[in-house]
Amino acid sequence: MRQLRGRLAIFIKTKRGDQPLRDFAKRYGLSKDTVSRIESEEQNVTIDTLQHMCKVFHCDISDLFPPD
């Protein structure tokens, strides 16, 4: 089973698609560095960040972690 960081990275990479990192981060109220670290599975994401992501992506927390 893929680790949660990996599953969150897949979610963000899918949402971002081919959008430039800076544009994507600005659009969703995240820092460019945070998005980069999430995608590279280096970010220890806080509950507050997860809650913010659910709000801006209009999803449930379980949606942030797609199954393998």
C-alpha positions as CSV (number, residue, x, y, z in Angstrom):
1,M,0.0,0.0,0.0
2,R,1.3,3.4,-1.0
3,Q,2.1,5.8,1.9
4,L,-0.3,8.7,2.6
5,R,2.3,11.2,1.4
6,G,2.5,9.4,-1.9
7,R,-1.3,9.3,-2.3
8,L,-1.6,13.0,-1.5
9,A,1.2,13.7,-4.0
10,I,-0.8,11.9,-6.7
11,F,-3.9,14.0,-5.9
12,I,-2.0,17.3,-6.1
13,K,-0.1,16.3,-9.3
14,T,-3.4,15.3,-10.9
15,K,-5.2,18.5,-9.9
16,R,-2.2,20.6,-11.1
17,G,-1.9,18.8,-14.4
18,D,0.4,21.0,-16.6
19,Q,-0.3,24.2,-14.8
20,P,2.8,26.1,-13.7
21,L,3.5,25.4,-10.0
22,R,3.4,29.1,-9.1
23,D,0.0,29.7,-10.8
24,F,-1.5,26.6,-9.3
25,A,-0.3,27.5,-5.8
26,K,-1.5,31.0,-6.0
27,R,-4.9,30.0,-7.4
28,Y,-5.5,27.7,-4.4
29,G,-3.9,29.8,-1.6
30,L,-1.0,27.5,-1.1
31,S,2.7,28.4,-1.1
32,K,4.7,27.3,-4.1
33,D,7.2,25.6,-1.8
34,T,4.4,23.7,0.0
35,V,3.0,22.4,-3.3
36,S,6.5,21.4,-4.4
37,R,7.2,19.6,-1.2
38,I,3.8,17.8,-1.3
39,E,4.5,16.6,-4.8
40,S,8.0,15.3,-3.9
41,E,6.5,13.7,-0.7
42,E,8.7,15.7,1.6
43,Q,6.0,17.8,3.2
44,N,4.6,16.9,6.6
45,V,1.1,18.3,6.0
46,T,-0.8,19.7,8.9
47,I,-4.5,19.2,9.6
48,D,-5.0,22.9,8.9
49,T,-3.5,22.5,5.5
50,L,-5.6,19.4,4.7
51,Q,-8.7,21.3,5.8
52,H,-7.8,24.2,3.6
53,M,-7.2,21.8,0.7
54,C,-10.6,20.2,1.2
55,K,-12.2,23.6,1.2
56,V,-10.5,24.9,-2.0
57,F,-10.8,21.7,-3.9
58,H,-14.5,21.2,-2.7
59,C,-13.8,17.6,-1.6
60,D,-13.8,15.4,1.5
61,I,-10.5,14.5,3.2
62,S,-10.7,10.9,1.9
63,D,-10.6,12.4,-1.7
64,L,-7.2,13.8,-1.0
65,F,-5.8,10.3,-0.6
66,P,-6.9,8.3,-3.7
67,P,-6.6,4.5,-3.4
68,D,-3.6,2.8,-5.0
